Amino acid sequence: MDEKPSFMPSKGKVPKGLRGRLALGLASLGAGLQRGAAMMAGYSGNGSAGGYDAARPSTRRTRGWRPGEGSAASDVLPDLPVLRGRSRDLDRNNSIARSATNTKVNGAIGSGLKLRSVLDQDVLGITPERATALQYQLEREWEIFERECDFSGQLHFRDLQRVAFRSARVSGDVGIARRFVTRPGETYGTKLVLIEADRICNPNRTADSARLQGGVAIGDVGELQGVHVADRHPGDRWQGLSWSYVPFRGPSGMRQFLLAAEIERPGQVRGVPMFAAVEEDLKQLSSYSAAEIKAA
């Protein structure tokens, strides 16, 4: 009687080698399906298919952490009024915040930035003696301008620098406008006006749009064209604000308005207070310290 080939299993029996190969194939198929599902989930936007642990939504530390993917305008502009108010409150009443601001101002500005004129005598075609004399003359004229440059007539230029830097750090940004007015007894008519961040806002509190964001007018191709400035601070008790439009550059192309801010993202038009990320921590620390002192 002919024998069955060894590779032909008898009825109802499966060789151990074939059973193992079948199990291995099913396991590989299952793993492949899981990888495919993970990749599809990653493409759908939950980030689970990448190599970054911080993007995985299933860990204990990141579960429920799903921040939005807003633009610079949508992330910054709605929160600015609250952030400014809290930042100024911390700068007034929190010793840590106040010390941090003073350290920033003293480190960056100190007693004020000074002009040190250095002329290129070869380009100007003058002698070294003439270049030195012109340098001294320019520095003397600049000192006269520093004493007269404040439009309000209150501050020296070095004081304007400190106020502008402090306001930009605490409030997020500050406006600097160039004006021209001649007054008796003064040599130069060019003046500087500091404008607090709150005064730069949309007229009549209109909503932000693609062409107007946080008081800043934006052109068709994305260039910043100018700002809308309220005639006084919105926090004043008087009623009836009015707005004026101030272009960044005048008809001749000369700069007449500067919005000094630390820009961190493309498309961001307004600055963020430097305490924005730590306002809650500083407030909690202040409350804790006050409670500890009271309980002592």
C-alpha positions as CSV (number, residue, x, y, z in Angstrom):
1,M,0.0,0.0,0.0
2,D,1.3,3.4,-1.0
3,E,2.3,5.7,1.9
4,K,1.1,9.3,2.0
5,P,3.8,11.9,1.4
6,S,5.1,13.3,4.6
7,F,3.9,16.8,3.7
8,M,0.4,15.6,3.4
9,P,-1.3,15.8,6.9
10,S,-3.7,13.2,7.9
11,K,-7.4,14.1,8.3
12,G,-8.0,16.2,11.4
13,K,-4.4,16.7,12.2
14,V,-2.1,19.7,11.6
15,P,1.7,19.3,11.8
16,K,3.3,21.2,14.6
17,G,5.6,23.1,12.1
18,L,2.6,24.3,10.0
19,R,0.7,25.3,13.1
20,G,3.6,27.4,14.3
21,R,4.0,29.1,10.9
22,L,0.3,29.8,10.8
23,A,0.3,31.4,14.3
24,L,3.4,33.5,13.3
25,G,1.7,34.7,10.2
26,L,-1.5,35.7,12.1
27,A,0.6,37.5,14.7
28,S,2.5,39.5,12.0
29,L,-0.8,40.3,10.3
30,G,-2.2,41.6,13.6
31,A,0.9,43.7,14.2
32,G,0.7,45.1,10.7
33,L,-2.9,46.1,11.2
34,Q,-2.1,47.8,14.4
35,R,0.7,49.8,12.8
36,G,-1.6,50.8,10.0
37,A,-4.3,51.9,12.4
38,A,-1.7,53.9,14.3
39,M,-0.5,55.6,11.1
40,M,-4.0,56.4,10.0
41,A,-4.7,57.9,13.5
42,G,-1.6,60.0,13.2
43,Y,-2.7,61.3,9.8
44,S,-6.0,62.2,11.3
45,G,-4.3,64.7,13.6
46,N,-3.7,63.1,17.1
47,G,0.0,62.8,16.5
48,S,0.3,59.2,17.8
49,A,2.2,57.9,14.8
50,G,5.3,60.2,15.2
51,G,8.4,59.6,17.3
52,Y,7.8,62.3,19.9
53,D,6.5,61.2,23.3
54,A,5.1,64.6,24.0
55,A,2.7,64.1,21.1
56,R,1.2,60.9,22.4
57,P,-2.3,61.5,23.8
58,S,-2.5,58.3,25.9
59,T,0.1,58.9,28.6
60,R,-0.9,60.1,32.0
61,R,1.0,63.3,31.7
62,T,-0.5,64.3,28.3
63,R,-4.0,62.9,28.6
64,G,-6.4,65.7,28.2
65,W,-3.7,68.1,27.0
66,R,-5.0,69.2,23.6
67,P,-4.1,72.9,23.0
68,G,-5.6,74.6,19.9
69,E,-3.6,75.3,16.8
70,G,-4.6,79.0,16.5
71,S,-2.8,81.7,14.6
72,A,-0.8,84.4,16.3
73,A,-3.7,86.7,16.2
74,S,-6.3,84.3,17.6
75,D,-3.9,83.1,20.4
76,V,-2.7,86.6,21.5
77,L,-5.3,89.3,20.8
78,P,-8.3,88.1,22.8
79,D,-6.2,87.7,26.0
80,L,-4.2,90.9,25.8
81,P,-6.4,93.2,27.9
82,V,-6.4,90.8,30.8
83,L,-2.7,89.9,30.5
84,R,-1.8,93.6,30.5
85,G,-3.9,94.4,33.5
86,R,-2.5,91.5,35.5
87,S,1.0,92.2,34.4
88,R,0.8,95.8,35.6
89,D,-0.7,94.7,38.9
90,L,2.2,92.3,39.4
91,D,4.7,95.1,38.5
92,R,3.1,97.4,41.1
93,N,2.4,95.0,44.0
94,N,4.6,91.9,43.6
95,S,8.2,92.3,44.8
96,I,9.6,89.5,42.6
97,A,8.0,90.9,39.4
98,R,9.0,94.5,40.3
99,S,12.6,93.3,40.8
100,A,12.6,91.4,37.5
101,T,11.4,94.5,35.6
102,N,14.0,96.8,37.3
103,T,16.7,94.3,36.5
104,K,15.7,94.2,32.8
105,V,15.5,98.0,32.6
106,N,18.8,98.6,34.3
107,G,20.6,95.9,32.3
108,A,19.3,97.1,28.9
109,I,19.1,100.9,29.4
110,G,21.0,101.8,32.5
111,S,21.6,105.5,32.7
112,G,20.6,105.8,29.0
113,L,22.1,105.1,25.6
114,K,24.4,107.8,24.5
115,L,25.6,108.9,21.1
116,R,29.3,108.3,20.4
117,S,29.9,109.8,17.0
118,V,32.6,108.1,14.8
119,L,32.9,109.6,11.4
120,D,34.6,107.9,8.4
121,Q,37.1,110.6,7.4
122,D,38.1,108.7,4.2
123,V,34.6,108.5,2.9
124,L,33.9,112.1,3.8
125,G,37.3,113.2,2.4
126,I,38.3,115.3,5.5
127,T,41.3,115.5,7.7
128,P,41.5,113.6,11.1
129,E,41.4,117.0,12.9
130,R,38.2,118.0,11.0
131,A,36.6,114.6,11.7
132,T,37.3,115.0,15.4
133,A,35.9,118.5,15.6
134,L,32.7,117.3,13.7
135,Q,32.3,114.4,16.1
136,Y,32.3,116.7,19.1
137,Q,29.9,119.1,17.4
138,L,27.4,116.3,16.6
139,E,27.5,115.0,20.2
140,R,26.8,118.5,21.5
141,E,23.9,119.0,19.2
142,W,22.5,115.6,20.1
143,E,22.7,116.5,23.8
144,I,20.5,119.5,23.0
145,F,18.0,117.3,21.2
146,E,17.9,114.9,24.2
147,R,16.9,117.7,26.5
148,E,14.1,118.9,24.2
149,C,12.8,115.7,22.5
150,D,9.9,114.8,24.9
151,F,6.7,116.2,23.4
152,S,5.3,116.7,26.9
153,G,8.4,118.6,28.0
154,Q,8.7,116.4,31.1
155,L,11.5,113.9,30.5
156,H,15.0,113.7,29.2
157,F,15.7,111.3,26.4
158,R,17.4,108.9,28.8
159,D,14.2,108.9,30.9
160,L,12.1,108.3,27.8
161,Q,14.2,105.2,27.0
162,R,13.6,103.7,30.4
163,V,9.9,104.4,30.3
164,A,9.6,103.0,26.8
165,F,11.5,99.9,27.6
166,R,9.6,99.3,30.9
167,S,6.2,99.8,29.2
168,A,7.1,97.5,26.3
169,R,8.1,94.7,28.7
170,V,5.2,95.1,31.2
171,S,2.4,95.9,28.7
172,G,3.8,93.9,25.7
173,D,4.5,96.9,23.5
174,V,4.6,100.6,23.3
175,G,3.9,103.1,20.6
176,I,6.5,105.8,19.7
177,A,5.3,108.7,17.5
178,R,7.3,111.4,15.9
179,R,5.9,114.9,16.0
180,F,7.2,118.3,14.9
181,V,6.5,121.4,16.9
182,T,8.6,124.5,17.4
183,R,8.5,126.2,20.8
184,P,10.2,129.4,22.1
185,G,13.7,128.8,23.4
186,E,14.1,125.4,21.8
187,T,16.5,124.5,19.0
188,Y,14.9,121.4,17.4
189,G,11.3,120.8,16.6
190,T,11.4,117.0,16.3
191,K,9.6,115.5,19.3
192,L,8.8,112.0,20.5
193,V,5.5,110.9,22.0
194,L,5.1,107.6,24.0
195,I,1.7,105.9,23.6
196,E,0.7,103.2,26.0
197,A,-0.4,99.9,24.5
198,D,-4.1,100.2,25.5
199,R,-4.5,103.4,23.4
200,I,-3.7,101.4,20.2
201,C,-6.9,99.6,19.5
202,N,-9.7,99.1,17.0
203,P,-11.9,102.1,16.6
204,N,-15.2,101.8,18.4
205,R,-14.1,98.4,19.7
206,T,-14.8,96.7,16.4
207,A,-13.9,93.0,16.1
208,D,-10.5,92.0,14.7
209,S,-10.4,91.1,11.0
210,A,-7.9,90.2,8.4
211,R,-7.3,93.9,7.7
212,L,-7.5,95.2,11.3
213,Q,-5.9,93.4,14.3
214,G,-5.4,95.0,17.7
215,G,-5.6,98.5,16.3
216,V,-3.0,97.7,13.6
217,A,-4.0,98.2,9.9
218,I,-2.8,95.5,7.6
219,G,-2.5,95.8,3.8
220,D,-3.7,93.4,1.1
221,V,-0.4,91.5,1.0
222,G,0.2,91.5,4.7
223,E,2.3,94.7,5.2
224,L,1.7,96.7,8.4
225,Q,0.4,100.1,7.3
226,G,-0.4,102.0,10.4
227,V,-2.2,102.1,13.7
228,H,-5.5,103.5,15.2
229,V,-4.8,105.5,18.3
230,A,-7.4,106.6,20.8
231,D,-7.2,110.3,21.9
232,R,-6.7,109.1,25.6
233,H,-6.4,106.0,27.6
234,P,-9.5,103.8,27.5
235,G,-9.2,103.3,31.3
236,D,-9.9,107.0,31.9
237,R,-13.2,107.9,33.5
238,W,-14.1,110.4,30.8
239,Q,-16.5,109.2,28.1
240,G,-16.5,109.6,24.4
241,L,-13.2,108.2,22.9
242,S,-12.2,109.2,19.4
243,W,-9.5,107.6,17.2
244,S,-6.9,108.9,14.8
245,Y,-5.2,106.8,12.1
246,V,-1.4,107.2,12.1
247,P,0.5,105.6,9.2
248,F,3.9,104.0,10.0
249,R,5.5,106.2,7.3
250,G,4.7,109.6,6.1
251,P,4.3,110.8,2.5
252,S,8.1,111.1,2.1
253,G,8.6,107.5,3.3
254,M,10.2,108.6,6.6
255,R,9.2,106.6,9.6
256,Q,6.8,108.5,11.8
257,F,5.5,105.7,14.1
258,L,7.1,102.8,15.7
259,L,5.4,99.9,17.6
260,A,8.1,98.6,19.8
261,A,7.4,95.0,20.7
262,E,9.1,91.6,21.0
263,I,7.6,89.6,18.1
264,E,7.8,85.8,18.7
265,R,5.6,84.4,15.9
266,P,5.2,85.1,12.2
267,G,2.0,87.2,11.7
268,Q,2.1,88.5,15.2
269,V,1.3,92.2,15.3
270,R,1.1,93.0,19.0
271,G,3.5,92.1,21.8
272,V,2.8,90.0,24.8
273,P,3.7,91.1,28.4
274,M,6.8,89.4,29.7
275,F,4.9,88.1,32.8
276,A,2.2,86.4,30.7
277,A,3.6,82.9,31.2
278,V,4.1,83.3,34.9
279,E,1.3,85.6,36.0
280,E,-0.6,82.8,37.7
281,D,2.5,81.3,39.4
282,L,3.5,84.7,40.7
283,K,0.0,85.4,42.0
284,Q,-0.2,82.1,43.8
285,L,3.2,82.6,45.3
286,S,2.2,86.1,46.5
287,S,-1.0,84.7,48.1
288,Y,0.9,81.9,49.7
289,S,3.5,84.2,51.1
290,A,0.9,86.5,52.5
291,A,-0.9,83.6,54.1
292,E,2.3,82.4,55.7
293,I,3.1,85.8,57.1
294,K,-0.4,86.2,58.5
295,A,-0.3,82.9,60.2
296,A,3.2,83.5,61.7
